[in-house]
Amino acid sequence: MRIADVWMQQDSSLILFQEIVNCASRHEAEILLRVRGRTVDVKSMLGLCSLMWYAGDLAELRVCGDDEEEALQSIKDVLSRAQCGHT
């Protein structure tokens, strides 16, 4: 299992949710995101839509599975592009 903390640099949005779901769906690993006391599977668009966050929130990614290292890096890359305003 891999665990990483991520500071959210922008508010959540439907476009960002879709990017996260698309990225996560390419991996077999289970990927959980915890923000503001709630945890969801990032492969679930409905789950992400129930998890609103704001710039400055601290999130935790938990990834478990055969391709966990690649999955964690991929999700972090999506969030990094979002943080740079390239969504």
CORSULZI-V846941 format. One record per backbone hydrogen bond with DSSP energy under -1.0 kcal/mol. CO is the residue of the C=O (numbers start at 1). NH is the residue of the N-H. If there is no record, write none. Layout:
CO:NH
CO:NH
This chain:
2:63
4:61
6:59
8:56
13:17
14:18
15:19
16:20
17:21
18:22
19:23
20:24
21:25
23:26
24:27
30:64
31:42
32:62
33:40
34:60
35:38
38:35
40:33
41:44
44:48
45:49
46:50
48:51
53:12
54:57
57:8
59:6
60:34
61:4
62:32
63:2
64:30
65:68
67:71
68:72
69:73
70:74
71:75
72:76
73:77
74:78
75:79
76:80
77:81
78:82
79:83
80:84
81:86
82:85
